[in-house]
């Protein structure tokens, strides 16, 4: 068997591509589609909840070509 051919049942390493996603590509995809982050944190002592923190965030991009859904200038 030559060095260029993989053994039977094995794929060459080049067939799988790089093993990571560049941060720029990940950020571009997140901003293009948007992402919602939601979570709750509860601080308790002896199973008695003392503090509850809720997080709800929307991350998205703004595009000038897409018209606003409101006609009066918006909520601001």
N, C-alpha and C positions, 0 to 999 in steps of 0.2 A: 504494500500500500504506500502511496506517495504521501509526502507531507502536506499536499494541498487538499487531499480528500479526507474527510472525517471518517471515523470508524462507523460501522453499521449501527444505526439507531441514534447517532449523535449528530447534532446540527453544528455548523461552524459558528463561532462566536459572532461573526459579522452579521449573521442572519437575525439576531435578536436586537441589534442596534445598541445605542448607549443605554446604560443601566440607570440613568437618572433623568429627571425632567428639569431643564434649566429654569431658574426662578423667573426669568423674563417671560417665558412661554406660559408658565403657570399663572402669573399675574395678569397676563394678557387675556387668558381664557376666563379667569375670575371676573375681571372688569367687563368683558364682553357679555357674559351671561348674568352676572350678579350672584351674590351669595348671601344667605341669611344665617346669622349666628345667634343661637338661643341657648341659654343655660341658666341653671339655678344653683346657688351655693347656700347651704344651711349650716350655720354654726350652732352646735348643740352641746350641752353638758348634761350627762346622765340621762340622755335621750329626751331632754327638754329643749326644744328649739328656742334659741335666743335671738339670732339674727338670720334674716333671709335676704339674700341678694339675688335679684333677677337681672339677666342680661338679654337684651334683644337688640340686635344690630343688623342693618342692611348695608351691604357694600356693593356699589354699582357705579358705573360711569355715566356721565351726562353727555348727550349727543345733541348738537344744535340742529341737526337735520330731522330729528324726531320731534313733532310738535307736542306741546304740553297738553295734558288731558283737560285742563281748565281754560276757560275763555276770558276770565276777568283779571288775568295777570298772576294768578297763583295764590297760594296760601300766605305768602310773605308780604 
